[in-house]
Amino acid sequence: MDLNHDPRLLNGFGGSTRVPFYPTSGLDIGRVVRTDARLTKVLKVSERSQVFLNFETFNVFNHAATTSVNTVAFEAVNRILRPVPHLGEGVASQGYPDGTNARRAQVSVRFTW
């Protein structure tokens, strides 16, 4: 395919495909809402020893965080710009901030002396 004569490209040189009248980094991916909780019970074993019983939950209310959105705003067909639907809609919701959006829980025991 000859990039210099490709009818899909606006400038014919294969450079940037962003339209000049649309702002860079102008899409809002939404806010990240997370609620984490931790309960700890401290048991004294002796004067210097303690046992900590912990229960932790992450993303208690199971909110999904969008990590990627559709960034294609326009397409050029025969050098005519046409808007593309679904600009800014979420296309991924995993990985941020710790690899998953799933609700999780864990239990731990710590002994100090």
N, CA, C and O of each residue as an XYZ file, in Angstrom:
452
protein
N       0.839     -1.166      0.000
C       0.000      0.000      0.000
C       0.892      1.239      0.000
O       1.818      1.340      0.805
N       0.624      2.142     -0.865
C       1.380      3.382     -0.956
C       0.768      4.411     -0.019
O      -0.336      4.899     -0.262
N       1.490      4.746      1.065
C       0.952      5.682      2.050
C       0.776      7.088      1.487
O      -0.057      7.846      1.983
N       1.524      7.440      0.485
C       1.405      8.788     -0.074
C       0.104      8.985     -0.839
O      -0.327     10.120     -1.044
N      -0.523      7.899     -1.262
C      -1.769      8.025     -2.028
C      -2.909      7.288     -1.347
O      -3.878      6.912     -2.007
N      -2.815      7.077     -0.061
C      -3.854      6.375      0.683
C      -5.029      7.325      0.912
O      -4.851      8.350      1.570
N      -6.235      7.021      0.390
C      -7.370      7.932      0.536
C      -7.876      8.047      1.971
O      -8.674      8.938      2.261
N      -7.430      7.160      2.892
C      -7.878      7.239      4.275
C      -7.113      8.294      5.066
O      -7.570      8.716      6.128
N      -5.974      8.719      4.575
C      -5.155      9.689      5.299
C      -5.501     11.105      4.861
O      -5.750     11.372      3.686
N      -5.508     11.999      5.838
C      -5.870     13.382      5.536
C      -4.754     14.132      4.844
O      -4.990     14.902      3.913
N      -3.527     13.902      5.307
C      -2.432     14.705      4.776
C      -1.639     13.997      3.689
O      -0.802     14.623      3.040
N      -1.880     12.706      3.473
C      -1.184     11.985      2.427
C       0.237     11.600      2.746
O       0.903     10.983      1.915
N       0.732     11.948      3.940
C       2.106     11.659      4.291
C       2.249     10.593      5.364
O       3.369     10.217      5.710
N       1.149     10.103      5.893
C       1.223      9.059      6.916
C       1.600      9.596      8.274
O       2.067      8.837      9.124
N       1.414     10.878      8.506
C       1.757     11.490      9.792
C       0.663     11.278     10.817
O       0.045     10.215     10.862
N       0.422     12.283     11.636
C      -0.579     12.204     12.686
C      -1.965     12.020     12.091
O      -2.299     12.605     11.061
N      -2.756     11.206     12.750
C      -4.128     10.980     12.287
C      -5.131     11.779     13.109
O      -6.337     11.632     12.910
N      -4.659     12.627     14.035
C      -5.558     13.444     14.847
C      -5.974     14.673     14.062
O      -5.147     15.338     13.439
N      -7.281     14.972     14.098
C      -7.752     16.170     13.413
C      -7.258     17.398     14.183
O      -7.222     17.358     15.413
N      -6.882     18.475     13.514
C      -6.260     19.615     14.196
C      -7.227     20.420     15.070
O      -6.778     21.162     15.944
N      -8.523     20.296     14.860
C      -9.474     21.091     15.628
C      -9.988     20.370     16.873
O     -10.837     20.909     17.583
N      -9.501     19.184     17.147
C      -9.935     18.431     18.325
C      -8.817     18.448     19.362
O      -7.669     18.177     19.009
N      -9.107     18.757     20.640
C      -8.034     18.894     21.633
C      -7.363     17.567     21.962
O      -8.002     16.516     21.926
N      -6.080     17.620     22.281
C      -5.388     16.427     22.753
C      -5.740     16.215     24.218
O      -5.934     17.177     24.961
N      -5.821     14.981     24.623
C      -6.153     14.624     26.006
C      -7.446     15.282     26.464
O      -7.542     15.738     27.603
N      -8.432     15.336     25.592
C      -9.689     15.992     25.920
C     -10.791     15.049     26.370
O     -11.922     15.491     26.577
N     -10.499     13.765     26.527
C     -11.538     12.809     26.911
C     -11.469     12.516     28.403
O     -10.403     12.249     28.957
N     -12.620     12.573     29.029
C     -12.715     12.266     30.448
C     -12.993     10.773     30.598
O     -13.963     10.267     30.033
N     -12.161     10.068     31.347
C     -12.397      8.637     31.532
C     -13.237      8.364     32.772
O     -13.463      7.207     33.124
N     -13.695      9.406     33.429
C     -14.524      9.217     34.615
C     -13.687      9.141     35.873
O     -12.458      9.100     35.830
N     -14.382      9.123     36.983
C     -13.663      9.096     38.250
C     -13.532      7.673     38.759
O     -14.304      6.788     38.389
N     -12.559      7.475     39.597
C     -12.333      6.161     40.211
C     -12.866      6.231     41.637
O     -12.413      7.039     42.447
N     -13.832      5.372     41.926
C     -14.427      5.317     43.262
C     -14.082      3.967     43.865
O     -14.439      2.921     43.324
N     -13.390      4.004     44.981
C     -13.031      2.764     45.672
C     -13.252      2.959     47.157
O     -12.949      4.015     47.713
N     -13.776      1.939     47.781
C     -13.935      1.951     49.234
C     -13.278      0.690     49.766
O     -13.675     -0.425     49.426
N     -12.273      0.879     50.602
C     -11.574     -0.238     51.226
C     -11.842     -0.177     52.731
O     -12.047      0.899     53.293
N     -11.836     -1.343     53.372
C     -12.088     -1.388     54.815
C     -11.142     -2.391     55.469
O     -10.713     -3.370     54.858
N     -10.833     -2.111     56.737
C      -9.960     -3.013     57.484
C     -10.427     -3.052     58.934
O     -10.667     -2.014     59.550
N     -10.551     -4.257     59.467
C     -10.871     -4.468     60.873
C      -9.707     -5.206     61.509
O      -9.194     -6.173     60.947
N      -9.291     -4.746     62.686
C      -8.178     -5.374     63.387
C      -8.563     -5.596     64.838
O      -9.083     -4.698     65.501
N      -8.305     -6.785     65.318
C      -8.500     -7.123     66.729
C      -7.127     -7.455     67.303
O      -6.416     -8.303     66.764
N      -6.752     -6.792     68.395
C      -5.461     -7.014     69.029
C      -5.687     -7.847     70.287
O      -6.465     -7.466     71.162
N      -5.006     -8.983     70.371
C      -5.079     -9.865     71.539
C      -3.730     -9.855     72.232
O      -2.704    -10.144     71.616
N      -3.734     -9.521     73.516
C      -2.482     -9.541     74.287
C      -2.225    -10.955     74.769
O      -3.049    -11.546     75.467
N      -1.077    -11.490     74.392
C      -0.685    -12.832     74.817
C       0.085    -12.741     76.133
O      -0.144    -13.524     77.056
N       0.980    -11.797     76.203
C       1.741    -11.535     77.425
C       2.002    -10.036     77.477
O       1.438     -9.269     76.695
N       2.848     -9.633     78.389
C       3.134     -8.206     78.529
C       3.797     -7.625     77.284
O       3.570     -6.463     76.949
N       4.613     -8.423     76.596
C       5.331     -7.936     75.416
C       4.835     -8.543     74.110
O       5.243     -8.085     73.042
N       3.977     -9.549     74.151
C       3.538    -10.257     72.944
C       2.078     -9.925     72.626
O       1.230     -9.803     73.510
N       1.828     -9.787     71.328
C       0.474     -9.496     70.866
C       0.194    -10.276     69.591
O       1.103    -10.599     68.827
N      -1.078    -10.569     69.380
C      -1.536    -11.190     68.141
C      -2.532    -10.222     67.499
O      -3.486     -9.782     68.141
N      -2.302     -9.901     66.244
C      -3.193     -9.025     65.490
C      -3.992     -9.885     64.519
O      -3.405    -10.582     63.691
N      -5.307     -9.849     64.604
C      -6.187    -10.532     63.659
C      -6.766     -9.464     62.738
O      -7.420     -8.527     63.195
N      -6.525     -9.611     61.449
C      -6.941     -8.598     60.474
C      -7.908     -9.185     59.459
O      -7.758    -10.323     59.014
N      -8.905     -8.380     59.105
C      -9.809     -8.705     58.001
C      -9.882     -7.462     57.125
O     -10.255     -6.389     57.599
N      -9.524     -7.601     55.839
C      -9.506     -6.471     54.914
C     -10.367     -6.775     53.706
O     -10.389     -7.903     53.212
N     -11.077     -5.762     53.235
C     -11.824     -5.875     51.984
C     -11.411     -4.713     51.089
O     -11.163     -3.604     51.561
N     -11.343     -4.984     49.812
C     -10.960     -3.985     48.815
C     -12.089     -3.855     47.808
O     -12.660     -4.858     47.380
N     -12.413     -2.628     47.428
C     -13.512     -2.328     46.508
C     -14.820     -2.918     47.048
O     -15.491     -3.703     46.379
N     -15.156     -2.522     48.261
C     -16.296     -3.074     48.996
C     -17.588     -3.007     48.190
O     -18.355     -3.969     48.190
N     -17.847     -1.904     47.507
C     -19.101     -1.727     46.778
C     -18.997     -2.141     45.311
O     -19.917     -1.891     44.532
N     -17.884     -2.773     44.928
C     -17.691     -3.363     43.602
C     -17.860     -2.358     42.456
O     -18.512     -2.659     41.455
N     -17.276     -1.173     42.603
C     -17.321     -0.174     41.534
C     -16.302     -0.526     40.450
O     -15.166     -0.891     40.752
N     -16.711     -0.415     39.205
C     -15.790     -0.643     38.086
C     -15.129      0.679     37.700
O     -15.797      1.711     37.640
N     -13.850      0.651     37.444
C     -13.104      1.836     37.025
C     -12.710      1.665     35.566
O     -12.056      0.686     35.207
N     -13.102      2.606     34.730
C     -12.747      2.562     33.316
C     -11.268      2.894     33.163
O     -10.801      3.912     33.672
N     -10.538      2.039     32.464
C      -9.104      2.262     32.299
C      -8.724      2.639     30.875
O      -7.587      3.037     30.622
N      -9.661      2.519     29.948
C      -9.385      2.899     28.570
C     -10.708      3.259     27.901
O     -11.740      2.641     28.166
N     -10.663      4.261     27.036
C     -11.861      4.692     26.321
C     -11.597      4.683     24.816
O     -10.450      4.678     24.370
N     -12.679      4.680     24.052
C     -12.575      4.756     22.594
C     -12.119      6.165     22.233
O     -12.794      7.139     22.567
N     -10.988      6.281     21.558
C     -10.405      7.586     21.250
C     -10.551      8.005     19.794
O     -10.053      9.061     19.403
N     -11.220      7.199     18.997
C     -11.392      7.538     17.586
C     -12.597      8.465     17.454
O     -13.730      8.049     17.697
N     -12.358      9.722     17.069
C     -13.434     10.712     16.970
C     -13.961     10.845     15.546
O     -15.160     11.031     15.334
N     -13.067     10.750     14.580
C     -13.455     10.935     13.181
C     -12.769      9.890     12.315
O     -11.712      9.368     12.670
N     -13.382      9.591     11.178
C     -12.721      8.758     10.180
C     -12.755      9.510      8.859
O     -13.691     10.258      8.575
N     -11.732      9.302      8.069
C     -11.649      9.954      6.760
C     -11.947      8.910      5.694
O     -11.201      7.946      5.525
N     -13.043      9.114      4.981
C     -13.411      8.235      3.875
C     -13.392      9.090      2.614
O     -14.179     10.025      2.468
N     -12.487      8.757      1.717
C     -12.281      9.549      0.502
C     -12.052     11.027      0.832
O     -12.576     11.929      0.178
N     -11.251     11.228      1.870
C     -10.858     12.554      2.344
C     -12.030     13.398      2.844
O     -11.958     14.627      2.846
N     -13.088     12.748      3.260
C     -14.228     13.428      3.889
C     -14.288     12.955      5.336
O     -14.325     11.754      5.600
N     -14.296     13.895      6.267
C     -14.347     13.551      7.684
C     -15.770     13.222      8.098
O     -16.718     13.940      7.783
N     -15.887     12.111      8.816
C     -17.176     11.715      9.365
C     -16.968     11.359     10.835
O     -16.010     10.663     11.171
N     -17.859     11.830     11.718
C     -17.732     11.467     13.134
C     -17.970      9.971     13.335
O     -18.789      9.354     12.654
N     -17.248      9.423     14.265
C     -17.389      8.008     14.619
C     -18.199      7.936     15.917
O     -17.894      8.654     16.868
N     -19.222      7.081     15.969
C     -20.007      6.987     17.197
C     -19.207      6.359     18.340
O     -18.188      5.706     18.114
N     -19.669      6.560     19.531
C     -19.122      5.953     20.756
C     -17.792      6.549     21.188
O     -17.010      5.873     21.856
N     -17.518      7.785     20.829
C     -16.312      8.459     21.296
C     -16.377      8.613     22.809
O     -17.381      9.086     23.341
N     -15.328      8.224     23.497
C     -15.248      8.375     24.940
C     -15.895      7.268     25.745
O     -15.838      7.298     26.974
N     -16.510      6.287     25.091
C     -17.096      5.172     25.828
C     -15.992      4.246     26.326
O     -14.970      4.075     25.662
N     -16.201      3.662     27.474
C     -15.225      2.762     28.049
C     -15.061      1.485     27.245
O     -16.041      0.881     26.811
N     -13.814      1.081     27.051
C     -13.527     -0.160     26.329
C     -12.721     -1.146     27.178
O     -12.511     -2.287     26.767
N     -12.269     -0.714     28.360
C     -11.525     -1.604     29.254
C     -11.754     -1.162     30.695
O     -11.889      0.026     30.986
N     -11.795     -2.143     31.584
C     -11.988     -1.816     33.001
C     -11.219     -2.794     33.879
O     -11.770     -3.388     34.807
N      -9.964     -2.944     33.574
C      -9.135     -3.827     34.389
C      -7.743     -3.241     34.512
O      -7.331     -2.399     33.715
N      -7.047     -3.688     35.495
C      -5.647     -3.308     35.610
C      -5.337     -2.150     36.524
O      -4.233     -2.098     37.067
N      -6.246     -1.222     36.725
C      -5.917     -0.060     37.542
C      -6.672     -0.130     38.852
O      -7.834     -0.535     38.824
N      -6.136      0.215     39.952
C      -4.741      0.524     40.207
C      -3.923     -0.697     40.593
O      -2.700     -0.602     40.696
N      -4.566     -1.848     40.809
C      -3.796     -2.996     41.288
C      -4.123     -4.287     40.549
O      -4.037     -5.369     41.129
N      -4.490     -4.187     39.295
C      -4.643     -5.376     38.477
C      -6.049     -5.888     38.283
O      -6.278     -6.737     37.422
N      -7.000     -5.395     39.060
C      -8.362     -5.890     38.921
C      -9.348     -4.887     39.500
O      -8.982     -4.051     40.327
N     -10.591     -4.972     39.065
C     -11.677     -4.192     39.637
C     -12.535     -5.031     40.570
O     -13.514     -4.532     41.125
N     -12.189     -6.280     40.747
C     -13.019     -7.198     41.515
C     -13.015     -6.849     43.002
O     -12.034     -6.328     43.533
N     -14.121     -7.147     43.652
C     -14.190     -7.033     45.111
C     -13.371     -8.177     45.686
O     -13.495     -9.318     45.243
N     -12.529     -7.871     46.680
C     -11.665     -8.895     47.252
C     -11.633     -8.762     48.759
O     -11.923     -7.700     49.310
N     -11.276     -9.860     49.424
C     -11.132     -9.846     50.883
C      -9.940    -10.712     51.248
O      -9.578    -11.637     50.522
N      -9.339    -10.397     52.385
C      -8.232    -11.214     52.869
C      -8.204    -11.182     54.389
O      -8.647    -10.225     55.025
N      -7.675    -12.249     54.943
C      -7.539    -12.396     56.389
C      -6.065    -12.610     56.680
O      -5.372    -13.313     55.945
N      -5.581    -11.990     57.775
C      -4.178    -12.185     58.136
C      -4.034    -12.211     59.655
O      -4.864    -11.682     60.395
N      -2.957    -12.841     60.083
C      -2.609    -12.923     61.503
C      -1.163    -12.476     61.637
O      -0.298    -12.924     60.885
N      -0.896    -11.585     62.601
C       0.460    -11.121     62.850
C       0.771    -11.276     64.331
O      -0.007    -10.876     65.198
N       1.913    -11.861     64.592
C       2.346    -12.053     65.974
C       3.565    -11.197     66.215
O       4.533    -11.277     65.460
N       3.541    -10.382     67.247
C       4.691     -9.547     67.600
C       5.140     -9.878     69.022
O       4.320    -10.165     69.894
N       6.454     -9.833     69.243
C       7.004    -10.098     70.576
C       8.165     -9.201     70.875
O       8.750     -9.287     71.955
